[in-house]
């Protein structure tokens, strides 16, 4: 698992790769927490290269959403249509609850609305 953090168009973009499960979710949470300032309008979490996501990872996404909303920020999650984690996101009800788009370009488009 790896977390890379970039700033694109003044927006933090967090790119997570590998497996996200209870063994590493605390580390990811810490990295995300350090990367997201109160000054950011929004946060993009790119899960395009995540190969496995368990319930701890899903909980992390909801916690991040709650955190950014409490700061009046927006969260957009990138998960490509063919990603293996789509099935997990669908089964958990995450798709339709959190703002999930299919590409980074779609994420920036969603922030324009």
C-alpha positions in Angstrom: 0.0 0.0 0.0 1.2 3.5 -0.8 -0.3 6.9 -0.5 0.9 9.7 -2.8 -0.2 13.2 -2.2 -0.3 15.9 -4.9 -1.9 19.3 -5.2 -3.7 19.9 -8.5 -5.5 23.1 -9.2 -5.2 24.0 -5.4 -6.9 20.7 -4.5 -5.2 17.9 -2.6 -5.3 14.7 -4.6 -4.6 11.6 -2.6 -3.6 8.6 -4.7 -3.8 5.3 -2.9 -2.4 2.1 -4.4 -2.4 -1.5 -3.3 -4.6 -3.1 -0.7 -6.6 -1.1 1.9 -7.5 -3.2 4.9 -7.5 -3.1 8.7 -3.8 -3.7 8.8 -2.9 -0.4 7.1 -6.0 1.8 7.4 -4.6 3.7 10.4 -1.5 4.7 8.4 -3.7 5.8 5.5 -5.9 7.8 7.9 -2.9 9.5 9.4 -1.4 10.4 6.0 -4.8 11.7 4.8 -5.3 13.7 8.0 -1.9 15.4 7.6 -2.5 16.2 3.9 -5.9 17.8 4.2 -5.8 21.4 5.5 -8.7 23.6 6.5 -7.9 25.8 3.6 -8.7 23.3 0.8 -12.1 23.7 -0.9 -12.2 20.0 -1.7 -10.3 16.7 -1.5 -10.0 14.1 -4.2 -9.2 10.5 -3.2 -8.1 8.4 -6.2 -8.6 4.7 -5.6 -7.9 3.8 -9.3 -5.0 1.5 -8.2 -6.5 0.0 -5.1 -6.7 -3.8 -5.6 -8.5 -4.7 -2.4 -10.8 -2.7 -0.1 -12.3 -4.2 3.1 -14.8 -2.7 5.6 -12.1 -0.8 7.4 -11.3 1.0 4.2 -15.0 1.8 3.5 -15.3 3.1 7.1 -12.3 5.3 6.4 -14.0 6.8 3.4 -17.1 7.6 5.4 -15.0 9.1 8.2 -13.1 11.3 5.7 -16.4 12.4 4.2 -17.7 13.4 7.6 -14.5 15.2 8.4 -14.4 17.3 5.3 -18.1 18.1 5.5 -17.6 19.4 9.1 -15.1 21.8 7.6 -17.5 22.8 4.8 -15.3 21.0 2.2 -16.2 18.5 -0.4 -14.9 14.9 -1.0 -14.8 13.3 -4.4 -13.6 9.7 -4.8 -12.2 8.3 -8.0 -12.9 4.7 -8.9 -12.8 3.7 -12.5 -15.6 1.6 -13.9 -13.5 -1.5 -14.3 -11.9 -1.4 -10.9 -12.0 -4.6 -8.8 -13.2 -2.7 -5.8 -16.5 -1.6 -7.4 -18.2 -4.8 -6.3 -17.3 -4.1 -2.7 -18.4 -0.5 -3.0 -21.7 -1.5 -4.5 -22.4 -4.2 -1.9 -21.7 -1.8 0.9 -24.0 0.9 -0.5 -21.1 3.3 -0.8 -21.9 3.9 -4.5 -24.8 6.3 -4.4 -24.0 7.5 -0.9 -20.5 9.1 -1.3 -19.6 11.1 -4.4 -17.8 8.6 -6.6 -16.7 9.4 -10.2 -14.8 7.4 -12.8 -11.8 9.6 -13.5 -9.7 12.5 -12.1 -11.1 14.7 -14.8 -14.6 13.8 -13.7 -13.7 14.7 -10.2 -12.6 18.2 -11.1 -15.8 18.6 -13.2 -17.9 17.5 -10.2 -16.2 20.2 -8.1 -17.3 22.9 -10.6 -21.0 22.3 -9.8 
